[in-house]
Amino acid sequence: MIGVSHNYGKYPQQDFTEIYRKIEKFKPKAFFGEFLSKEDEQNVMDYWCKKDNLNRIKILQKNRDITIEKLSKSIDSLKKLCLQNPKDYQLKTDLAHAYYLNQDVSNGHYQYWQVFDQLQNFPDDKLQTYVDQLLSPALDTTGRSMRRLKTSEYALIAFPLMQKLGIRELLPMDCQDFDLNWGASWAASDAKFNTFRKDTSAAFQKVLKEKLTQINKGFAKYDSVEKSSAKVTEWLNTLEASAISASGDFYLPEMYDMKNFPKEEMLSKIHWWMMRNQGMCNNVVNRSKVLGVRRVVVIAGANHRKYMQEIFEKMPGVEVKNINEIE
């Protein structure tokens, strides 16, 4: 289990040597990432980046459409051709395009990253033009986008190791069934908290100020690590980092019994957050069983790490280790 940042571009040059070594030592048979499966992507009517993903499909259909009836056969054919011609990056571009149209974003990204990485190391105007014309990466800038991919945990941790270990697909584990509930509970708790903090009584303000100062000090530490450390990932997987992250979303547990604190709304928010994490853990376990894989790497945003690890620990037949726990 690895808790990660979604954007390493704002940090100093990162040293992933130990992360890579530990993953290789673990010898995983599969990697799971924070993406919806193509089935869930098709079935979930709305969530935070649904519109962004649908907009990508519209752009790619205009560039070159593949009918729904032909998509599966096209993907199967391109996968075989890519195996036969591993250095043909136009084929990888074609496969990324087909995966995106099939709403398989995790594997669209994996193929696109391989092409992007090749172009970074070996500039090729002809290939770059082909990529621009077929994938339009400059237009895919929001949500889980090609732009976001370039400085993500996938570009810097998952995909390089997957490529080295010969793992051909990134398995999806995200769960967005409760995103609208999560958003509504967040809005409700924020609205009541804003009213709560306007209490002008001197005693109240003193206690509240102390708690908010404690939270702010935590995030000052967080910012300091992000600005100075070459090993941000290792720190993100500590209990200290998890507690600071949780305080940003849910404040401090000792605040919940303060008079007029929006406890009910906050507990609702926590409930829907935990439902998402439970869904992600269920997806990892169930899809691992179907595929017959036993050793997997799970990569999720740092705010998920502690919750998911605790859920995995309670699941029968599951052994989970944080990346920092591997020697």
Phi and psi in degrees as GROMACS dihedral restraints (atoms count N, CA, C in turn):
[ dihedral_restraints ]
;  ai    aj    ak    al  type     phi  dphi    fc
    3     4     5     6     1  -127.2    20    10
    4     5     6     7     1   118.1    20    10
    6     7     8     9     1   -85.8    20    10
    7     8     9    10     1   132.2    20    10
    9    10    11    12     1  -133.2    20    10
   10    11    12    13     1   168.0    20    10
   12    13    14    15     1   -88.1    20    10
   13    14    15    16     1   149.6    20    10
   15    16    17    18     1   -87.5    20    10
   16    17    18    19     1    -6.0    20    10
   18    19    20    21     1  -150.0    20    10
   19    20    21    22     1   102.5    20    10
   21    22    23    24     1   -88.6    20    10
   22    23    24    25     1    -2.1    20    10
   24    25    26    27     1   -67.5    20    10
   25    26    27    28     1   -20.1    20    10
   27    28    29    30     1   -93.1    20    10
   28    29    30    31     1     2.3    20    10
   30    31    32    33     1  -101.6    20    10
   31    32    33    34     1   165.8    20    10
   33    34    35    36     1   -61.7    20    10
   34    35    36    37     1   166.8    20    10
   36    37    38    39     1   -52.0    20    10
   37    38    39    40     1   124.6    20    10
   39    40    41    42     1   -92.6    20    10
   40    41    42    43     1   144.8    20    10
   42    43    44    45     1  -106.1    20    10
   43    44    45    46     1   105.4    20    10
   45    46    47    48     1   -99.3    20    10
   46    47    48    49     1    13.3    20    10
   48    49    50    51     1   -53.5    20    10
   49    50    51    52     1   -49.0    20    10
   51    52    53    54     1   -70.4    20    10
   52    53    54    55     1   -36.9    20    10
   54    55    56    57     1   -60.0    20    10
   55    56    57    58     1   -48.4    20    10
   57    58    59    60     1   -60.3    20    10
   58    59    60    61     1   -45.4    20    10
   60    61    62    63     1   -60.6    20    10
   61    62    63    64     1   -44.3    20    10
   63    64    65    66     1   -66.8    20    10
   64    65    66    67     1   -39.0    20    10
   66    67    68    69     1   -64.5    20    10
   67    68    69    70     1   -45.7    20    10
   69    70    71    72     1   -62.4    20    10
   70    71    72    73     1   -39.8    20    10
   72    73    74    75     1   -63.9    20    10
   73    74    75    76     1   -35.5    20    10
   75    76    77    78     1   -67.5    20    10
   76    77    78    79     1   -28.3    20    10
   78    79    80    81     1    58.1    20    10
   79    80    81    82     1    59.1    20    10
   81    82    83    84     1   -71.3    20    10
   82    83    84    85     1   154.5    20    10
   84    85    86    87     1  -102.6    20    10
   85    86    87    88     1    -9.4    20    10
   87    88    89    90     1  -159.8    20    10
   88    89    90    91     1   156.4    20    10
   90    91    92    93     1  -121.4    20    10
   91    92    93    94     1   138.6    20    10
   93    94    95    96     1  -113.4    20    10
   94    95    96    97     1   138.4    20    10
   96    97    98    99     1  -125.3    20    10
   97    98    99   100     1   169.2    20    10
   99   100   101   102     1   -85.0    20    10
  100   101   102   103     1    65.0    20    10
  102   103   104   105     1  -130.9    20    10
  103   104   105   106     1   155.1    20    10
  105   106   107   108     1   -77.7    20    10
  106   107   108   109     1   148.8    20    10
  108   109   110   111     1   -65.7    20    10
  109   110   111   112     1   160.4    20    10
  111   112   113   114     1   -61.9    20    10
  112   113   114   115     1   -32.9    20    10
  114   115   116   117     1   -66.8    20    10
  115   116   117   118     1   -44.7    20    10
  117   118   119   120     1   -67.4    20    10
  118   119   120   121     1   -38.5    20    10
  120   121   122   123     1   -59.0    20    10
  121   122   123   124     1   -38.3    20    10
  123   124   125   126     1   -74.8    20    10
  124   125   126   127     1   -32.3    20    10
  126   127   128   129     1   -91.9    20    10
  127   128   129   130     1   -30.7    20    10
  129   130   131   132     1   -74.0    20    10
  130   131   132   133     1   117.3    20    10
  132   133   134   135     1   -69.7    20    10
  133   134   135   136     1   -34.3    20    10
  135   136   137   138     1  -157.6    20    10
  136   137   138   139     1   140.3    20    10
  138   139   140   141     1  -160.7    20    10
  139   140   141   142     1  -176.4    20    10
  141   142   143   144     1   -59.6    20    10
  142   143   144   145     1   -30.0    20    10
  144   145   146   147     1  -123.3    20    10
  145   146   147   148     1    23.9    20    10
  147   148   149   150     1   -59.5    20    10
  148   149   150   151     1   -46.2    20    10
  150   151   152   153     1   -63.3    20    10
  151   152   153   154     1   -37.9    20    10
  153   154   155   156     1   -63.6    20    10
  154   155   156   157     1   -43.1    20    10
  156   157   158   159     1   -67.4    20    10
  157   158   159   160     1   -38.8    20    10
  159   160   161   162     1   -67.9    20    10
  160   161   162   163     1   -35.2    20    10
  162   163   164   165     1   -65.7    20    10
  163   164   165   166     1   -38.0    20    10
  165   166   167   168     1   -59.9    20    10
  166   167   168   169     1   -43.8    20    10
  168   169   170   171     1   -61.2    20    10
  169   170   171   172     1   -41.9    20    10
  171   172   173   174     1   -59.8    20    10
  172   173   174   175     1   -43.5    20    10
  174   175   176   177     1   -63.1    20    10
  175   176   177   178     1   -45.4    20    10
  177   178   179   180     1   -71.0    20    10
  178   179   180   181     1   -31.1    20    10
  180   181   182   183     1   -66.3    20    10
  181   182   183   184     1   -37.3    20    10
  183   184   185   186     1   -66.8    20    10
  184   185   186   187     1   -36.1    20    10
  186   187   188   189     1   -68.5    20    10
  187   188   189   190     1   -46.1    20    10
  189   190   191   192     1  -166.4    20    10
  190   191   192   193     1   113.0    20    10
  192   193   194   195     1   -89.6    20    10
  193   194   195   196     1   148.4    20    10
  195   196   197   198     1  -129.0    20    10
  196   197   198   199     1   124.4    20    10
  198   199   200   201     1   -64.7    20    10
  199   200   201   202     1   154.0    20    10
  201   202   203   204     1   -57.3    20    10
  202   203   204   205     1   -37.4    20    10
  204   205   206   207     1   -64.1    20    10
  205   206   207   208     1   -27.7    20    10
  207   208   209   210     1  -100.7    20    10
  208   209   210   211     1    -7.5    20    10
  210   211   212   213     1   -61.3    20    10
  211   212   213   214     1   -49.5    20    10
  213   214   215   216     1   -60.7    20    10
  214   215   216   217     1   -44.4    20    10
  216   217   218   219     1   -66.1    20    10
  217   218   219   220     1   -37.5    20    10
  219   220   221   222     1   -63.7    20    10
  220   221   222   223     1   -43.3    20    10
  222   223   224   225     1   -64.2    20    10
  223   224   225   226     1   -45.8    20    10
  225   226   227   228     1   -59.9    20    10
  226   227   228   229     1   -43.3    20    10
  228   229   230   231     1   -65.2    20    10
  229   230   231   232     1   -44.1    20    10
  231   232   233   234     1   -67.1    20    10
  232   233   234   235     1   -36.2    20    10
  234   235   236   237     1   -61.6    20    10
  235   236   237   238     1   -42.9    20    10
  237   238   239   240     1   -65.3    20    10
  238   239   240   241     1   -42.5    20    10
  240   241   242   243     1   -65.1    20    10
  241   242   243   244     1   -37.1    20    10
  243   244   245   246     1   -66.1    20    10
  244   245   246   247     1   -36.5    20    10
  246   247   248   249     1   -67.1    20    10
  247   248   249   250     1   -37.2    20    10
  249   250   251   252     1   -74.4    20    10
  250   251   252   253     1   -27.3    20    10
  252   253   254   255     1  -131.5    20    10
  253   254   255   256     1    69.9    20    10
  255   256   257   258     1   -63.4    20    10
  256   257   258   259     1   -17.1    20    10
  258   259   260   261     1  -100.3    20    10
  259   260   261   262     1     6.1    20    10
  261   262   263   264     1   -90.1    20    10
  262   263   264   265     1    99.2    20    10
  264   265   266   267     1   -82.6    20    10
  265   266   267   268     1   -14.4    20    10
  267   268   269   270     1   -69.6    20    10
  268   269   270   271     1   -37.9    20    10
  270   271   272   273     1   -63.6    20    10
  271   272   273   274     1   -40.2    20    10
  273   274   275   276     1   -64.0    20    10
  274   275   276   277     1   -36.6    20    10
  276   277   278   279     1   -64.2    20    10
  277   278   279   280     1   -43.1    20    10
  279   280   281   282     1   -60.8    20    10
  280   281   282   283     1   -41.2    20    10
  282   283   284   285     1   -68.7    20    10
  283   284   285   286     1   -40.4    20    10
  285   286   287   288     1   -58.5    20    10
  286   287   288   289     1   -45.7    20    10
  288   289   290   291     1   -57.5    20    10
  289   290   291   292     1   -45.8    20    10
  291   292   293   294     1   -67.0    20    10
  292   293   294   295     1   -41.3    20    10
  294   295   296   297     1   -60.6    20    10
  295   296   297   298     1   -46.0    20    10
  297   298   299   300     1   -60.0    20    10
  298   299   300   301     1   -43.9    20    10
  300   301   302   303     1   -62.3    20    10
  301   302   303   304     1   -30.8    20    10
  303   304   305   306     1   -84.3    20    10
  304   305   306   307     1     6.5    20    10
  306   307   308   309     1    62.2    20    10
  307   308   309   310     1    28.0    20    10
  309   310   311   312     1  -101.0    20    10
  310   311   312   313     1    78.8    20    10
  312   313   314   315     1   -68.2    20    10
  313   314   315   316     1   -38.7    20    10
  315   316   317   318     1   -58.0    20    10
  316   317   318   319     1   -42.7    20    10
  318   319   320   321     1   -85.6    20    10
  319   320   321   322     1   -24.0    20    10
  321   322   323   324     1   -60.3    20    10
  322   323   324   325     1   -44.3    20    10
  324   325   326   327     1   -65.0    20    10
  325   326   327   328     1   -39.2    20    10
  327   328   329   330     1   -62.7    20    10
  328   329   330   331     1   -44.0    20    10
  330   331   332   333     1   -68.4    20    10
  331   332   333   334     1   -42.8    20    10
  333   334   335   336     1   -62.2    20    10
  334   335   336   337     1   -41.4    20    10
  336   337   338   339     1   -59.7    20    10
  337   338   339   340     1   -40.5    20    10
  339   340   341   342     1   -60.7    20    10
  340   341   342   343     1   -39.0    20    10
  342   343   344   345     1   -70.6    20    10
  343   344   345   346     1   -45.6    20    10
  345   346   347   348     1   -58.7    20    10
  346   347   348   349     1   -44.7    20    10
  348   349   350   351     1   -63.0    20    10
  349   350   351   352     1   -40.4    20    10
  351   352   353   354     1   -61.2    20    10
  352   353   354   355     1   -44.4    20    10
  354   355   356   357     1   -67.8    20    10
  355   356   357   358     1   -31.8    20    10
  357   358   359   360     1   -65.6    20    10
  358   359   360   361     1   -38.8    20    10
  360   361   362   363     1   -88.2    20    10
  361   362   363   364     1   -31.3    20    10
  363   364   365   366     1  -137.6    20    10
  364   365   366   367     1    82.4    20    10
  366   367   368   369     1   -53.4    20    10
  367   368   369   370     1   137.3    20    10
  369   370   371   372     1  -147.8    20    10
  370   371   372   373     1   105.2    20    10
  372   373   374   375     1   -60.4    20    10
  373   374   375   376     1   -40.1    20    10
  375   376   377   378     1   -64.3    20    10
  376   377   378   379     1   -45.8    20    10
  378   379   380   381     1   -65.9    20    10
  379   380   381   382     1   -41.2    20    10
  381   382   383   384     1   -61.1    20    10
  382   383   384   385     1   -41.2    20    10
  384   385   386   387     1   -63.4    20    10
  385   386   387   388     1   -41.4    20    10
  387   388   389   390     1   -62.4    20    10
  388   389   390   391     1   -44.3    20    10
  390   391   392   393     1   -61.8    20    10
  391   392   393   394     1   -45.8    20    10
  393   394   395   396     1   -62.3    20    10
  394   395   396   397     1   -39.3    20    10
  396   397   398   399     1   -74.0    20    10
  397   398   399   400     1   -34.8    20    10
  399   400   401   402     1   -90.3    20    10
  400   401   402   403     1   -40.2    20    10
  402   403   404   405     1  -103.7    20    10
  403   404   405   406     1   -19.6    20    10
  405   406   407   408     1    46.9    20    10
  406   407   408   409     1    53.9    20    10
  408   409   410   411     1   -60.5    20    10
  409   410   411   412     1   -27.4    20    10
  411   412   413   414     1   -68.7    20    10
  412   413   414   415     1   -16.4    20    10
  414   415   416   417     1   -96.2    20    10
  415   416   417   418     1   -13.5    20    10
  417   418   419   420     1   -98.9    20    10
  418   419   420   421     1    86.7    20    10
  420   421   422   423     1  -122.4    20    10
  421   422   423   424     1    -5.9    20    10
  423   424   425   426     1  -123.0    20    10
  424   425   426   427     1   161.9    20    10
  426   427   428   429     1    69.9    20    10
  427   428   429   430     1  -145.2    20    10
  429   430   431   432     1   -86.9    20    10
  430   431   432   433     1    74.3    20    10
  432   433   434   435     1   -98.1    20    10
  433   434   435   436     1   168.7    20    10
  435   436   437   438     1   -63.4    20    10
  436   437   438   439     1   -34.0    20    10
  438   439   440   441     1   -65.7    20    10
  439   440   441   442     1   -46.5    20    10
  441   442   443   444     1   -64.4    20    10
  442   443   444   445     1   -32.9    20    10
  444   445   446   447     1   -56.7    20    10
  445   446   447   448     1   -36.5    20    10
  447   448   449   450     1   -62.1    20    10
  448   449   450   451     1   -28.1    20    10
  450   451   452   453     1  -117.7    20    10
  451   452   453   454     1    22.7    20    10
  453   454   455   456     1   -90.8    20    10
  454   455   456   457     1   173.5    20    10
  456   457   458   459     1   -62.9    20    10
  457   458   459   460     1   -24.1    20    10
  459   460   461   462     1   -76.8    20    10
  460   461   462   463     1   -45.2    20    10
  462   463   464   465     1   -65.3    20    10
  463   464   465   466     1   -31.5    20    10
  465   466   467   468     1  -103.5    20    10
  466   467   468   469     1   -20.5    20    10
  468   469   470   471     1  -123.1    20    10
  469   470   471   472     1   -62.8    20    10
  471   472   473   474     1   -66.6    20    10
  472   473   474   475     1   -55.8    20    10
  474   475   476   477     1   -64.5    20    10
  475   476   477   478     1   -43.1    20    10
  477   478   479   480     1   -58.8    20    10
  478   479   480   481     1   -39.8    20    10
  480   481   482   483     1   -73.2    20    10
  481   482   483   484     1   -38.5    20    10
  483   484   485   486     1   -60.0    20    10
  484   485   486   487     1   -43.9    20    10
  486   487   488   489     1   -63.1    20    10
  487   488   489   490     1   -44.3    20    10
  489   490   491   492     1   -64.4    20    10
  490   491   492   493     1   -37.4    20    10
  492   493   494   495     1   -88.0    20    10
  493   494   495   496     1    -1.1    20    10
  495   496   497   498     1    73.8    20    10
  496   497   498   499     1    26.5    20    10
  498   499   500   501     1   -90.9    20    10
  499   500   501   502     1   120.6    20    10
  501   502   503   504     1   -90.0    20    10
  502   503   504   505     1   -19.7    20    10
  504   505   506   507     1  -137.8    20    10
  505   506   507   508     1   144.5    20    10
  507   508   509   510     1   -91.8    20    10
  508   509   510   511     1   121.8    20    10
  510   511   512   513     1   -83.0    20    10
  511   512   513   514     1   137.9    20    10
  513   514   515   516     1   -86.6    20    10
  514   515   516   517     1   145.3    20    10
  516   517   518   519     1  -136.5    20    10
  517   518   519   520     1    -7.0    20    10
  519   520   521   522     1   -64.4    20    10
  520   521   522   523     1   157.2    20    10
  522   523   524   525     1  -134.0    20    10
  523   524   525   526     1   117.5    20    10
  525   526   527   528     1  -118.7    20    10
  526   527   528   529     1    21.3    20    10
  528   529   530   531     1   -61.3    20    10
  529   530   531   532     1   -25.3    20    10
  531   532   533   534     1  -114.7    20    10
  532   533   534   535     1    16.1    20    10
  534   535   536   537     1   -62.8    20    10
  535   536   537   538     1   -39.0    20    10
  537   538   539   540     1   -67.9    20    10
  538   539   540   541     1   -36.8    20    10
  540   541   542   543     1   -64.5    20    10
  541   542   543   544     1   -43.9    20    10
  543   544   545   546     1   -58.8    20    10
  544   545   546   547     1   -46.6    20    10
  546   547   548   549     1   -63.6    20    10
  547   548   549   550     1   -40.8    20    10
  549   550   551   552     1   -67.1    20    10
  550   551   552   553     1   -41.4    20    10
  552   553   554   555     1   -69.1    20    10
  553   554   555   556     1   -34.1    20    10
  555   556   557   558     1   -63.0    20    10
  556   557   558   559     1   -47.6    20    10
  558   559   560   561     1   -61.7    20    10
  559   560   561   562     1   -41.4    20    10
  561   562   563   564     1   -66.1    20    10
  562   563   564   565     1   -43.1    20    10
  564   565   566   567     1   -68.3    20    10
  565   566   567   568     1   -38.2    20    10
  567   568   569   570     1   -62.9    20    10
  568   569   570   571     1   -43.9    20    10
  570   571   572   573     1   -62.1    20    10
  571   572   573   574     1   -45.0    20    10
  573   574   575   576     1   -71.7    20    10
  574   575   576   577     1   -33.0    20    10
  576   577   578   579     1   -66.7    20    10
  577   578   579   580     1   -37.9    20    10
  579   580   581   582     1   -62.3    20    10
  580   581   582   583     1   -36.9    20    10
  582   583   584   585     1   -69.5    20    10
  583   584   585   586     1   -43.1    20    10
  585   586   587   588     1   -57.3    20    10
  586   587   588   589     1   -43.5    20    10
  588   589   590   591     1   -76.5    20    10
  589   590   591   592     1    -7.6    20    10
  591   592   593   594     1   -85.0    20    10
  592   593   594   595     1    -2.5    20    10
  594   595   596   597     1   -56.5    20    10
  595   596   597   598     1   124.7    20    10
  597   598   599   600     1   -96.1    20    10
  598   599   600   601     1     1.4    20    10
  600   601   602   603     1   -65.2    20    10
  601   602   603   604     1   139.5    20    10
  603   604   605   606     1   -60.5    20    10
  604   605   606   607     1   -44.6    20    10
  606   607   608   609     1   -63.3    20    10
  607   608   609   610     1   -42.2    20    10
  609   610   611   612     1   -62.7    20    10
  610   611   612   613     1   -48.7    20    10
  612   613   614   615     1   -61.3    20    10
  613   614   615   616     1   -35.8    20    10
  615   616   617   618     1   -64.8    20    10
  616   617   618   619     1   -47.3    20    10
  618   619   620   621     1   -66.5    20    10
  619   620   621   622     1   -45.0    20    10
  621   622   623   624     1   -62.5    20    10
  622   623   624   625     1   -41.8    20    10
  624   625   626   627     1   -61.1    20    10
  625   626   627   628     1   -39.8    20    10
  627   628   629   630     1   -61.8    20    10
  628   629   630   631     1   -43.0    20    10
  630   631   632   633     1   -68.6    20    10
  631   632   633   634     1   -43.7    20    10
  633   634   635   636     1   -67.6    20    10
  634   635   636   637     1   -33.7    20    10
  636   637   638   639     1   -64.5    20    10
  637   638   639   640     1   -40.1    20    10
  639   640   641   642     1   -60.9    20    10
  640   641   642   643     1   -43.4    20    10
  642   643   644   645     1   -63.2    20    10
  643   644   645   646     1   -45.1    20    10
  645   646   647   648     1   -64.4    20    10
  646   647   648   649     1   -34.9    20    10
  648   649   650   651     1   -64.4    20    10
  649   650   651   652     1   -37.4    20    10
  651   652   653   654     1   -61.9    20    10
  652   653   654   655     1   -44.3    20    10
  654   655   656   657     1   -73.6    20    10
  655   656   657   658     1   -23.9    20    10
  657   658   659   660     1   -65.5    20    10
  658   659   660   661     1   -40.0    20    10
  660   661   662   663     1   -64.0    20    10
  661   662   663   664     1   -43.2    20    10
  663   664   665   666     1   -57.6    20    10
  664   665   666   667     1   -49.4    20    10
  666   667   668   669     1   -62.3    20    10
  667   668   669   670     1   -39.1    20    10
  669   670   671   672     1   -62.8    20    10
  670   671   672   673     1   -43.6    20    10
  672   673   674   675     1   -63.7    20    10
  673   674   675   676     1   -44.9    20    10
  675   676   677   678     1   -63.2    20    10
  676   677   678   679     1   -31.5    20    10
  678   679   680   681     1   -84.8    20    10
  679   680   681   682     1   -19.1    20    10
  681   682   683   684     1  -122.1    20    10
  682   683   684   685     1   -22.3    20    10
  684   685   686   687     1   -89.8    20    10
  685   686   687   688     1   143.8    20    10
  687   688   689   690     1   -92.1    20    10
  688   689   690   691     1    -2.0    20    10
  690   691   692   693     1  -132.1    20    10
  691   692   693   694     1    58.2    20    10
  693   694   695   696     1   -61.4    20    10
  694   695   696   697     1   -38.6    20    10
  696   697   698   699     1   -59.5    20    10
  697   698   699   700     1   -44.3    20    10
  699   700   701   702     1   -59.3    20    10
  700   701   702   703     1   -41.0    20    10
  702   703   704   705     1   -68.9    20    10
  703   704   705   706     1   -36.9    20    10
  705   706   707   708     1   -60.5    20    10
  706   707   708   709     1   -22.0    20    10
  708   709   710   711     1   -95.1    20    10
  709   710   711   712     1    16.5    20    10
  711   712   713   714     1   -95.4    20    10
  712   713   714   715     1   160.3    20    10
  714   715   716   717     1   -63.8    20    10
  715   716   717   718     1   -34.5    20    10
  717   718   719   720     1   -60.3    20    10
  718   719   720   721     1   -48.4    20    10
  720   721   722   723     1   -64.1    20    10
  721   722   723   724     1   -39.9    20    10
  723   724   725   726     1   -62.9    20    10
  724   725   726   727     1   -41.2    20    10
  726   727   728   729     1   -65.8    20    10
  727   728   729   730     1   -39.9    20    10
  729   730   731   732     1   -64.9    20    10
  730   731   732   733     1   -45.7    20    10
  732   733   734   735     1   -59.4    20    10
  733   734   735   736     1   -44.1    20    10
  735   736   737   738     1   -62.7    20    10
  736   737   738   739     1   -36.5    20    10
  738   739   740   741     1   -66.0    20    10
  739   740   741   742     1   -26.1    20    10
  741   742   743   744     1   -70.5    20    10
  742   743   744   745     1   -37.6    20    10
  744   745   746   747     1   -88.0    20    10
  745   746   747   748     1   -35.3    20    10
  747   748   749   750     1  -125.4    20    10
  748   749   750   751     1     8.2    20    10
  750   751   752   753     1    59.2    20    10
  751   752   753   754     1  -156.4    20    10
  753   754   755   756     1  -105.6    20    10
  754   755   756   757     1   139.6    20    10
  756   757   758   759     1   -55.2    20    10
  757   758   759   760     1   -35.4    20    10
  759   760   761   762     1   -70.6    20    10
  760   761   762   763     1   -10.1    20    10
  762   763   764   765     1   -81.4    20    10
  763   764   765   766     1   -17.3    20    10
  765   766   767   768     1   -66.2    20    10
  766   767   768   769     1   -24.5    20    10
  768   769   770   771     1   -96.8    20    10
  769   770   771   772     1     6.9    20    10
  771   772   773   774     1   -69.4    20    10
  772   773   774   775     1   145.2    20    10
  774   775   776   777     1   -57.5    20    10
  775   776   777   778     1   128.9    20    10
  777   778   779   780     1    71.8    20    10
  778   779   780   781     1     5.7    20    10
  780   781   782   783     1   -62.5    20    10
  781   782   783   784     1   138.1    20    10
  783   784   785   786     1   -75.3    20    10
  784   785   786   787     1    65.4    20    10
  786   787   788   789     1   -62.7    20    10
  787   788   789   790     1   -46.6    20    10
  789   790   791   792     1   -60.3    20    10
  790   791   792   793     1   -44.4    20    10
  792   793   794   795     1   -67.1    20    10
  793   794   795   796     1   -37.8    20    10
  795   796   797   798     1   -68.6    20    10
  796   797   798   799     1   -39.8    20    10
  798   799   800   801     1   -65.9    20    10
  799   800   801   802     1   -33.8    20    10
  801   802   803   804     1   -64.6    20    10
  802   803   804   805     1   -43.0    20    10
  804   805   806   807     1   -60.3    20    10
  805   806   807   808     1   -45.2    20    10
  807   808   809   810     1   -62.3    20    10
  808   809   810   811     1   -40.0    20    10
  810   811   812   813     1   -57.7    20    10
  811   812   813   814     1   -48.8    20    10
  813   814   815   816     1   -70.5    20    10
  814   815   816   817     1   -30.3    20    10
  816   817   818   819     1   -65.1    20    10
  817   818   819   820     1   -43.2    20    10
  819   820   821   822     1   -68.5    20    10
  820   821   822   823     1   -32.8    20    10
  822   823   824   825     1   -64.2    20    10
  823   824   825   826     1   -39.2    20    10
  825   826   827   828     1   -64.7    20    10
  826   827   828   829     1   -46.0    20    10
  828   829   830   831     1   -63.2    20    10
  829   830   831   832     1   -39.9    20    10
  831   832   833   834     1   -61.6    20    10
  832   833   834   835     1   -42.8    20    10
  834   835   836   837     1   -61.9    20    10
  835   836   837   838     1   -39.7    20    10
  837   838   839   840     1   -64.5    20    10
  838   839   840   841     1   -43.5    20    10
  840   841   842   843     1   -63.9    20    10
  841   842   843   844     1   -42.6    20    10
  843   844   845   846     1   -59.7    20    10
  844   845   846   847     1   -42.0    20    10
  846   847   848   849     1   -62.8    20    10
  847   848   849   850     1   -42.2    20    10
  849   850   851   852     1   -60.8    20    10
  850   851   852   853     1   -49.9    20    10
  852   853   854   855     1   -67.0    20    10
  853   854   855   856     1   -47.3    20    10
  855   856   857   858     1   -65.7    20    10
  856   857   858   859     1   -42.1    20    10
  858   859   860   861     1   -73.6    20    10
  859   860   861   862     1   -29.7    20    10
  861   862   863   864     1   -65.3    20    10
  862   863   864   865     1   -41.7    20    10
  864   865   866   867     1   -62.9    20    10
  865   866   867   868     1   -44.2    20    10
  867   868   869   870     1   -61.3    20    10
  868   869   870   871     1   -40.1    20    10
  870   871   872   873     1   -85.6    20    10
  871   872   873   874     1   -10.7    20    10
  873   874   875   876     1    72.7    20    10
  874   875   876   877     1    30.1    20    10
  876   877   878   879     1  -106.2    20    10
  877   878   879   880     1   141.1    20    10
  879   880   881   882     1  -114.2    20    10
  880   881   882   883     1   -28.2    20    10
  882   883   884   885     1  -112.7    20    10
  883   884   885   886     1   109.6    20    10
  885   886   887   888     1  -130.7    20    10
  886   887   888   889     1   151.0    20    10
  888   889   890   891     1  -100.8    20    10
  889   890   891   892     1   126.9    20    10
  891   892   893   894     1  -110.1    20    10
  892   893   894   895     1   120.0    20    10
  894   895   896   897     1  -114.6    20    10
  895   896   897   898     1   121.3    20    10
  897   898   899   900     1  -142.5    20    10
  898   899   900   901     1   158.0    20    10
  900   901   902   903     1   -53.0    20    10
  901   902   903   904     1   145.3    20    10
  903   904   905   906     1   -55.6    20    10
  904   905   906   907     1   -30.7    20    10
  906   907   908   909     1   -67.0    20    10
  907   908   909   910     1   -19.4    20    10
  909   910   911   912     1   -88.4    20    10
  910   911   912   913     1   -25.5    20    10
  912   913   914   915     1   -53.9    20    10
  913   914   915   916     1   -54.4    20    10
  915   916   917   918     1   -63.0    20    10
  916   917   918   919     1   -43.7    20    10
  918   919   920   921     1   -64.5    20    10
  919   920   921   922     1   -44.2    20    10
  921   922   923   924     1   -67.1    20    10
  922   923   924   925     1   -39.4    20    10
  924   925   926   927     1   -62.1    20    10
  925   926   927   928     1   -41.9    20    10
  927   928   929   930     1   -65.5    20    10
  928   929   930   931     1   -36.8    20    10
  930   931   932   933     1   -67.8    20    10
  931   932   933   934     1   -46.0    20    10
  933   934   935   936     1   -57.6    20    10
  934   935   936   937     1   -39.7    20    10
  936   937   938   939     1   -62.7    20    10
  937   938   939   940     1   -24.1    20    10
  939   940   941   942     1   -94.6    20    10
  940   941   942   943     1    -4.5    20    10
  942   943   944   945     1   -87.1    20    10
  943   944   945   946     1   130.1    20    10
  945   946   947   948     1   -62.2    20    10
  946   947   948   949     1   136.7    20    10
  948   949   950   951     1    78.5    20    10
  949   950   951   952     1     7.6    20    10
  951   952   953   954     1  -113.2    20    10
  952   953   954   955     1   130.4    20    10
  954   955   956   957     1  -116.3    20    10
  955   956   957   958     1   126.9    20    10
  957   958   959   960     1  -125.1    20    10
  958   959   960   961     1   139.3    20    10
  960   961   962   963     1  -131.5    20    10
  961   962   963   964     1   133.3    20    10
  963   964   965   966     1   -70.0    20    10
  964   965   966   967     1   148.9    20    10
  966   967   968   969     1   -55.3    20    10
  967   968   969   970     1   -32.1    20    10
  969   970   971   972     1   -72.8    20    10
  970   971   972   973     1   -14.7    20    10
  972   973   974   975     1   -89.3    20    10
  973   974   975   976     1    -6.8    20    10
  975   976   977   978     1   -91.3    20    10
  976   977   978   979     1   128.5    20    10
